[in-house]
Amino acid sequence: MSADSDFLDLSGVRLPKDQAALLNAKTFPLLEGLSPVSMRILQQSAKIMHVSKGVEMLHEGDTPHDLYFVETGKLAIGKQVGTQLRVIAQLGPGNIYGEFGVLRKKARYASVYTVEPSRIIRVEISAIQQVLDADAAFKERLTELLTQRMLDSFFFSHPVFAGMPLETRNALSRALTIRFFPRGSRIFSQGDKPTGVFLILSGEVEVRYLNKAGAEVLLEIRRDNDLLGEVATKNGMELAYSAIAASDVDVLELDPNTMAVLRKHHAAATNQLESYIDKRMTQTVKRLKENMA
């Protein structure tokens, strides 16, 4: 018996034979390359769920749960738009969900429900976190999945992009990248040189303005689908306010190159976006003038 096996026996990580094959990289590519120890940690906390059709597994706004692996069946990711729940994507065998709660540890951005009877393997978030801490490649794959789904949800629900054809939204979500700012970090500072605008995909951002009296005023808190960096001073050379992450924040930075990508894929949506930015700029300028003294 190897030293590794001795350790696993002593620590209680070795699993009963009937549970050992619940998770594997062949069925779930996300698990590819994980060490035997990491796999055993996941297996130990894995539980099978037999779920009937029409069950809302996770609700938009729910607090973080665990990570779910779809072994059989079909599920849908849906987002509330007005009074309707509209489908963003469908999940089948080999897919996973719950990554938002695992990685961001806050309320999820969409609902997940079964379209047909399904067999789902639920893995406790504590076990997932152990493996994320030990395996950078696994964390990167899960983050890539989160990024893709977050962009899909954003383009689906944002008033500027919601009217785009599905294939256009999919092309954009593959072409663009998301930046992450942990709580308390500075996205940009008043006086910085503008590089573009930021669209908030998830989280809350404090907009702060240092006025002429030297007082830093909290102008507003901006949330999902809002934007940042739309106002500059001194002939466009300096940003007019600071933006501080009030929670973990995911943003999409629209620099000139990104705007060119948007225009290439959908000129009408780009024109709408520019109008949206101008309208937001007018609102912000008014707030800045009210707090200038």
DRENVOTOR-532589 format. One line per 2 residues: their letters; for each residue z, x, y of C-alpha. Coordinates in steps of 0.1 Angstrom, whole numbers. Each point is the difference from the previous one (the first is absolute). Example, Ala and Ser with C-alpha at 12.3 -4.5 7.8 and 13.67 -1.06 7.14 Angstrom:
<atoms>
AS) 78 123 -45 ~ -7 14 34
</atoms>
This chain:
<atoms>
MS) 0 0 0 ~ -10 14 35
AD) 25 7 28 ~ -17 -28 19
SD) 6 -25 -29 ~ 36 11 -2
FL) 4 -8 37 ~ -16 -34 -3
DL) 21 -9 -30 ~ 32 10 18
SG) -9 -18 33 ~ -10 -32 -18
VR) -36 0 13 ~ -15 -1 -35
LP) -14 -35 -7 ~ -1 -24 -29
KD) -34 2 -18 ~ -9 -36 8
QA) 2 8 38 ~ -16 34 0
AL) -36 -12 5 ~ 5 -25 28
LN) -15 23 26 ~ -28 26 -5
AK) -26 17 21 ~ -29 -14 -20
TF) 9 -36 10 ~ 14 10 35
PL) -20 29 15 ~ 27 2 28
LE) 22 17 -26 ~ -24 27 -9
GL) 15 35 -1 ~ 36 -10 1
SP) 24 22 -20 ~ 16 -13 -32
VS) 34 -1 18 ~ -15 -22 28
MR) -17 -23 -25 ~ 33 -5 -18
IL) 18 -8 32 ~ -25 -27 7
QQ) 0 -13 -36 ~ 38 -2 0
SA) 0 -25 29 ~ -32 -19 -10
KI) 4 -37 -8 ~ -28 -23 -13
MH) -5 -33 18 ~ -21 -28 -15
VS) -10 -20 31 ~ -18 -34 1
KG) -28 -9 23 ~ 7 -8 37
VE) 33 20 4 ~ 5 16 34
ML) 13 34 -12 ~ 5 14 35
HE) 0 -19 33 ~ -13 14 33
GD) 31 11 19 ~ 21 6 -32
TP) 24 29 0 ~ -9 30 -22
HD) -1 -6 -38 ~ -12 22 -28
LY) -34 13 -12 ~ -21 -23 -22
FV) -26 10 -25 ~ -26 -26 -11
ET) -6 3 -37 ~ -19 -32 -6
GK) -11 -30 21 ~ -10 -3 36
LA) 18 -2 33 ~ -10 -4 37
IG) 12 16 32 ~ 1 -26 27
KQ) 8 -1 37 ~ 11 -30 21
VG) -26 -8 27 ~ 12 -31 19
TQ) 8 -26 -26 ~ -21 16 -28
LR) 7 27 -25 ~ -32 20 -1
VI) -8 25 -28 ~ -4 36 10
AQ) -5 15 -35 ~ 4 -7 -37
LG) 19 21 -25 ~ -8 4 -37
PG) 12 21 -29 ~ 8 36 10
NI) 8 -9 36 ~ 34 2 16
YG) 17 -17 30 ~ 33 4 19
EF) -9 34 15 ~ 7 -12 35
GV) 37 -6 -7 ~ 3 32 -20
LR) -15 23 26 ~ 10 -18 32
KK) 33 -17 -11 ~ -6 -31 21
AR) -14 -35 -1 ~ -35 -1 -16
YA) -31 -10 19 ~ -16 -24 -25
SV) 8 -23 -29 ~ -8 5 -37
YT) -4 -28 -24 ~ -14 -5 -36
VE) -35 -15 -3 ~ 4 -3 -38
PS) 28 6 -25 ~ 8 37 2
RI) 20 27 -17 ~ 16 23 26
IR) 22 30 -3 ~ 27 3 26
VE) 15 34 8 ~ 31 4 20
IS) -4 15 35 ~ 27 26 -7
AI) -20 14 -29 ~ -32 1 21
QQ) 18 18 27 ~ 12 27 -24
VL) -36 6 -11 ~ -13 0 36
DA) 25 26 9 ~ -10 22 -29
DA) -38 -4 0 ~ -20 4 32
AF) -33 -9 -17 ~ 14 -34 -11
KE) 14 -7 35 ~ -34 9 15
RL) -19 -24 -24 ~ 25 -28 8
TE) -4 7 37 ~ -38 -2 -2
LL) 3 -34 -17 ~ 24 -12 28
TQ) -24 13 27 ~ -30 -18 -15
RM) 18 -33 -4 ~ 16 2 34
LD) -35 5 16 ~ -14 -28 -20
SF) 28 -23 12 ~ -3 11 36
FF) -38 -6 2 ~ 5 -33 -18
SH) 26 -13 25 ~ -7 16 33
PV) -17 -24 25 ~ -27 26 8
FA) -9 9 -35 ~ 7 -31 -20
GM) -36 -14 4 ~ -17 31 -14
PL) -17 -3 -34 ~ 21 11 -30
ET) -23 29 -8 ~ 3 13 36
RN) 38 -2 -1 ~ 0 19 -33
AL) -23 27 14 ~ 22 4 31
SR) 32 2 -21 ~ -15 29 -20
AL) -12 18 31 ~ 31 -1 22
TI) 34 16 -4 ~ 36 -10 7
RF) 27 21 18 ~ 36 -5 -9
FP) 29 5 24 ~ 36 -2 -13
RG) 26 -20 20 ~ 11 18 31
SR) -31 22 3 ~ -21 2 31
IF) -36 -12 -4 ~ -9 12 35
SQ) 18 7 33 ~ -6 -11 35
GD) -22 26 16 ~ -18 11 -32
KP) -37 3 1 ~ -17 -31 -16
TG) -17 4 -33 ~ -8 -36 -7
VF) 19 -32 -7 ~ 22 -8 -30
LI) 0 -33 -19 ~ 33 -9 -16
LS) -4 -8 -37 ~ 37 -3 -9
GE) 32 5 18 ~ 15 -3 35
VE) -6 23 30 ~ 21 3 32
VR) -21 3 32 ~ 20 21 25
YL) -8 7 36 ~ 16 27 22
NK) -1 -16 35 ~ 1 17 35
AG) 38 -3 1 ~ 3 21 -32
AE) 11 -29 -22 ~ -16 -5 -34
VL) -8 -37 -4 ~ -7 -17 -33
LE) -30 -21 9 ~ -5 -17 -33
IR) 0 3 -38 ~ -34 -1 -16
RD) -6 -11 -36 ~ -27 -5 -26
ND) -36 -4 13 ~ 9 11 35
LL) -12 32 16 ~ 13 31 19
GE) -14 25 24 ~ -22 -23 19
VA) 11 10 36 ~ -4 34 16
TK) 7 13 36 ~ -14 27 22
NG) -37 -9 -7 ~ 6 -4 -37
ME) 16 34 -5 ~ 36 -10 -9
LA) 14 -28 -21 ~ 20 -25 20
YS) 29 -5 -24 ~ 18 13 -31
AI) -2 -15 -35 ~ 30 4 -23
AA) 1 -12 -37 ~ 28 -26 -1
SD) -5 -2 -38 ~ -22 19 -25
VD) -35 -7 15 ~ -35 2 -13
VL) -28 2 26 ~ -37 3 1
EL) -12 25 27 ~ -33 -10 16
DP) -13 32 16 ~ -37 2 11
NT) -12 10 -34 ~ 18 -29 -17
MA) -15 -24 26 ~ -34 13 -8
VL) 7 -8 -37 ~ 10 -35 9
RK) -30 -5 22 ~ -23 12 -28
HH) 14 -25 -25 ~ 5 -29 24
AA) -10 1 36 ~ 11 -35 8
AT) 35 7 -12 ~ 1 32 20
NQ) -9 -19 32 ~ 27 -25 -8
LE) 25 28 -5 ~ -9 16 34
SY) 6 -34 16 ~ 33 -3 -18
ID) 10 35 13 ~ -10 -9 36
KR) 21 -33 -2 ~ 30 19 -14
MT) -4 27 27 ~ 1 -27 28
QT) 32 -14 -14 ~ 16 34 -3
VK) -10 11 35 ~ 18 -31 13
RL) 32 9 -19 ~ -2 35 13
KE) -3 -11 36 ~ 29 -23 -4
NM) 22 29 -11 ~ -14 28 22
A) 29 3 25
</atoms>
